[in-house]
Amino acid sequence: MADTELAASIRSALAAVEIPGGGDLATYAGLSDIIVTSGAVAFAIAVAPGMEAAFGPAREEAAAVAQKIAGTRKVMVSLTGGKAPPKAGPTFSHGKPVPAGKTPVPGIARIIAVGSGKGGVGKSTTAVNIALALQAEGLRIGILDADLYGPSIPKLLGLEGQPAIRDDGIFSPHEAFGLKAMSIGSMLVKDQAVVWRGPMATSALRQLLRETAWGELDCLVIDLPPGTGDIHISLFQQAEIYGVVIVSTPQDLALIDAKKAIDMLPRFGVPILGLVENMSYFIAPDTGTRYDIFGSGGAERAAADLGIPFLGAIPLVMSIREGSDAGTPPMVAAPEGPEAAAYRAIARTILAQGAPPPR
């Protein structure tokens, strides 16, 4: 069945779902478009402030109806309203309550997020290699791709196929190089865009985080989207974050946005682990000459000005780009090489701040 036909079938089936006040969900004005990917079905139900709890049973019934038609696809249904919170809280697609406020994710000792003020600074590459570097220090590590609109983790780790879904609706994460990994990118066909409004994206993030069988992890590394948007707010409001690593290139233009990302964190009570300067310099392989393509030492100076730790510099090296494109990060392709040593130095600096030791 084509995606458009599947979406139409689900919408038609939602006519059987009654909503508070009378009527059915299929004709309800607050029902969003039904988005279908190769691995997921997602839609949102918008309600008036204070009506979230009343619509809870309809949301659960809608998820069950959609799941019968979606087959092996994961169904993601978000219930969105105004500022008045529902007494019982919204629910996951398979009926388990979303914890209110900041709550731990079962089995995960610490969460470290990696963010940036803008795209194109190598944030995802840095996140993957920091995760692998922490693992090289003896920790049990997972990585979650929260960059829902531009997921890169499947490419960087060479992930293939969709994650398995257990009978209870829980994802079984991919495993790559010893890391447990989850990404919406694994559920998309090639070059498919994620066209989701904020509430649907934040609901998907909750489900990827809390409906994945992570097992026991010393640390989950989360690759954030660039900027300071809905996904950041949702994550910082719902989960205890051990700290955030900010990635920037040395030039002033990138640092302007990096400082904005840093400014956001104290507002949510999220610690700043420090700043990484990526693409810091280039050494010409034929002459050995150093070129400061994006300037020199900008991130280190910015860290000093802001009073936060400078975690280290990563050079602009062709092998990092080649290995990342091939799904073999430097920490895997050349674990004893200088690039891997730079990532391990960053990981050790993070651990020295009190991150959990191996259990």
C-alpha positions in Angstrom: 0.0 0.0 0.0 1.4 3.4 -1.0 2.1 5.9 1.8 -0.8 8.2 0.7 -3.2 5.3 0.6 -2.1 4.1 4.0 -2.6 7.6 5.5 -6.0 7.8 3.9 -7.0 4.4 5.3 -5.9 5.4 8.8 -7.8 8.7 8.6 -10.9 6.8 7.5 -10.5 4.3 10.3 -10.3 7.2 12.9 -14.0 7.9 12.2 -14.6 5.1 14.7 -12.9 7.0 17.4 -15.3 9.1 19.5 -14.1 12.4 20.9 -15.3 14.4 24.0 -18.3 16.5 23.2 -19.5 14.3 20.4 -18.2 13.6 16.9 -15.4 11.5 15.6 -11.6 12.0 15.3 -11.5 11.7 11.5 -13.5 14.9 11.0 -12.1 16.7 14.1 -10.5 20.0 13.1 -7.6 19.4 15.5 -6.4 16.3 13.8 -3.1 17.0 11.9 -1.9 15.5 8.7 -1.0 11.8 8.9 2.7 11.4 8.1 3.8 8.0 6.9 7.4 6.9 6.5 8.8 3.5 5.8 9.1 2.8 9.5 6.6 5.0 11.3 3.2 6.7 11.2 2.8 9.9 13.1 0.0 12.4 13.7 -1.0 14.9 16.3 -4.3 15.8 18.1 -4.5 19.4 19.1 -7.0 20.2 21.9 -8.1 23.3 23.9 -6.1 24.1 27.1 -7.3 21.8 29.9 -8.8 19.2 27.6 -5.7 16.9 27.4 -6.9 14.5 30.1 -10.4 14.3 28.5 -8.9 13.4 25.1 -6.5 10.8 26.6 -8.8 7.8 25.9 -9.4 9.0 22.4 -5.7 9.3 21.8 -5.1 5.7 23.0 -7.9 4.4 20.9 -6.6 6.3 17.9 -3.1 4.8 18.4 -4.6 1.3 18.6 -6.7 1.8 15.5 -3.8 3.2 13.5 -1.5 0.4 14.6 -3.8 -2.2 13.2 -3.5 -0.6 9.8 0.2 0.4 10.1 1.4 -3.1 10.5 5.1 -3.2 11.5 5.4 0.6 11.4 5.8 2.4 14.7 2.8 4.6 15.5 3.5 8.0 17.1 0.5 9.9 18.3 1.0 13.2 20.2 -1.7 15.1 22.2 -1.0 18.8 22.3 -2.8 21.6 24.1 -2.3 24.9 25.8 -0.3 25.7 28.9 -2.7 24.0 31.3 -1.1 20.5 31.9 -3.2 17.4 32.0 -3.5 15.9 35.4 -2.6 12.4 34.3 -0.1 13.5 31.7 0.0 12.6 28.0 0.7 9.0 27.1 3.0 7.1 24.8 1.7 5.4 21.7 1.4 2.1 23.5 -0.4 3.5 26.5 2.3 4.0 29.1 2.1 7.4 30.9 4.8 10.0 30.1 6.5 11.0 33.4 5.7 14.5 34.6 8.7 16.9 34.9 12.3 15.9 34.7 12.6 12.1 35.3 15.4 9.6 34.7 15.3 7.3 31.7 15.3 3.7 33.2 18.7 2.1 32.9 20.6 5.2 31.9 23.0 6.6 34.5 23.8 9.9 32.8 22.7 11.8 29.6 25.2 14.0 27.8 23.9 16.1 24.9 26.0 17.5 22.1 24.7 20.7 20.5 25.7 23.6 18.4 24.4 27.1 17.6 24.3 26.4 13.9 24.6 23.5 11.4 27.6 22.6 9.4 30.1 22.7 12.3 30.6 18.9 12.6 28.3 18.4 15.6 27.1 14.9 14.7 30.6 13.7 13.8 31.8 15.0 17.1 28.9 13.4 19.0 29.6 10.0 17.5 33.3 10.1 18.2 32.8 11.4 21.7 30.5 8.5 22.3 33.0 6.0 21.0 35.8 7.7 23.0 33.8 7.4 26.2 33.2 3.7 25.3 37.0 3.3 24.8 37.4 4.5 28.4 35.4 1.5 29.5 31.8 2.9 29.7 28.6 1.4 28.3 27.4 3.9 25.8 24.4 4.6 23.7 23.7 7.4 21.2 20.3 8.9 20.3 19.9 11.0 17.2 17.6 13.9 18.3 18.3 15.8 15.1 15.0 14.7 13.6 15.0 17.0 10.6 18.6 16.2 9.6 19.5 12.7 11.1 23.1 11.8 10.5 23.8 9.0 12.9 22.8 6.2 10.5 25.3 7.4 7.9 28.1 8.0 10.4 27.7 4.6 12.0 26.9 2.7 8.8 23.5 1.6 10.1 21.3 -0.4 7.7 17.7 -1.3 8.0 15.0 -0.3 10.4 15.2 -0.9 14.2 13.2 -3.9 15.3 10.0 -3.3 17.3 9.0 -5.7 20.1 5.5 -7.0 20.6 5.0 -4.3 23.4 5.8 -1.5 20.9 9.3 -0.9 22.3 12.2 -0.2 19.9 15.2 -2.5 19.9 18.1 -0.2 19.1 20.7 -0.8 16.5 24.2 -1.8 17.6 27.3 -0.5 15.9 30.9 -0.7 17.1 29.6 -1.6 20.6 27.2 1.4 20.8 23.5 1.2 21.1 22.0 3.6 18.6 18.6 5.0 17.7 17.7 7.5 14.9 14.5 8.4 13.0 16.8 8.3 10.0 16.7 4.5 10.1 12.9 4.7 9.5 13.0 6.9 6.4 13.5 6.0 2.8 16.5 7.6 1.1 16.3 11.4 0.8 12.9 11.5 2.6 12.3 14.7 4.5 10.7 14.8 8.0 8.0 17.3 7.6 6.6 17.5 11.2 5.4 20.4 13.2 7.0 21.0 16.6 4.5 19.0 18.8 4.9 16.0 16.5 8.7 16.2 16.6 8.8 16.5 20.3 6.5 13.6 20.7 8.7 11.5 18.5 11.7 12.5 20.5 10.0 11.3 23.7 9.2 8.0 22.2 12.7 7.5 20.7 14.2 8.3 24.2 11.7 6.5 26.4 10.4 3.7 24.2 13.8 2.2 23.3 15.2 -0.8 25.1 18.5 0.8 26.0 19.4 -1.7 28.7 21.9 -0.6 31.3 24.1 2.3 30.1 26.6 4.4 31.9 25.9 7.2 29.5 23.6 8.1 26.6 25.0 10.7 24.2 22.3 12.7 22.5 23.0 14.5 19.2 20.9 17.6 19.3 19.7 19.6 16.3 21.5 22.9 15.7 19.9 26.0 17.3 17.6 26.4 20.3 14.2 25.1 19.2 11.3 22.9 20.4 13.3 19.7 20.6 15.9 21.2 22.9 13.1 22.6 25.1 11.3 19.3 25.2 14.4 17.3 26.1 15.6 19.8 28.8 12.1 19.9 30.4 11.5 16.2 30.6 14.9 14.6 31.3 17.8 15.1 33.7 20.8 16.1 31.6 24.2 15.6 33.1 25.6 18.3 30.8 25.9 19.6 27.3 28.9 19.8 25.0 28.8 22.7 22.5 30.6 22.3 19.2 31.8 25.3 17.1 34.3 26.1 14.5 36.8 28.9 15.3 35.3 31.8 13.2 33.3 34.6 14.7 30.1 33.7 12.7 29.9 30.3 14.2 30.8 31.5 17.7 28.0 34.0 17.7 25.5 31.2 17.4 27.4 28.9 19.7 27.1 31.6 22.4 23.3 31.7 21.9 23.1 28.0 22.4 25.2 28.3 25.6 23.0 31.2 26.8 19.9 28.9 26.6 21.3 26.2 28.9 21.2 27.9 32.3 17.6 28.9 31.8 16.7 25.2 32.0 19.2 24.4 34.7 21.4 22.3 32.4 25.1 22.3 33.1 27.6 23.2 30.4 30.4 20.7 30.1 32.4 22.8 27.8 33.2 24.0 24.2 34.9 21.9 21.5 36.6 23.7 18.6 36.0 21.6 15.5 37.8 22.0 12.1 40.3 24.0 14.2 43.2 23.9 11.7 44.4 22.1 8.6 47.8 20.5 8.1 48.6 20.1 4.4 49.6 16.5 3.9 52.2 17.3 1.2 54.0 20.1 2.9 53.1 19.8 6.6 52.1 23.5 6.5 49.4 24.5 9.0 46.5 26.6 7.7 44.0 28.2 10.0 41.1 28.1 7.5 38.5 29.3 9.9 40.7 31.4 12.1 42.7 30.3 15.1 41.7 29.7 18.7 38.3 31.4 18.6 36.5 28.8 20.6 39.2 28.6 23.2 39.0 32.4 23.7 35.2 32.3 23.8 35.3 29.6 26.4 37.6 31.7 28.5 35.4 34.8 28.1 32.3 32.8 29.1 34.0 31.1 32.0 33.3 27.5 30.7 35.8 24.7 30.1 37.5 24.4 26.8 37.4 20.7 26.0 39.8 20.6 23.1 40.4 21.2 19.4 39.8 18.8 16.5 41.7 19.4 13.3 40.2 19.6 9.8 41.4 16.3 8.4 40.4 14.5 5.3 40.4 11.1 7.0 37.6 12.3 9.4 35.4 13.2 6.4 36.2 10.1 4.5 35.7 7.8 7.5 32.4 9.5 8.4 31.0 9.2 4.9 32.0 5.5 4.9 30.4 4.8 8.3 33.7 4.1 10.0 34.5 7.0 12.4 38.1 7.8 13.3 37.7 6.2 16.7 37.0 3.0 14.8 39.1 3.3 11.7 42.3 4.4 13.4 41.8 4.1 17.2 45.5 4.8 17.8 45.7 7.7 15.4 46.0 11.4 16.2 42.4 12.2 15.5 41.2 9.5 17.8 43.6 10.8 20.4 42.0 14.2 20.2 38.5 12.7 20.8 39.8 10.6 23.7 41.3 13.7 25.3 37.9 15.4 25.1 36.2 12.3 26.6 38.8 12.2 29.4 38.2 15.9 30.2 34.5 15.2 30.4 35.1 12.3 32.7 37.4 14.4 34.9 34.4 16.7 35.6 32.7 13.8 37.4 30.9 11.8 34.7 30.1 8.2 35.8 33.0 5.8 35.9 32.5 2.3 34.3 30.3 0.0 36.4 
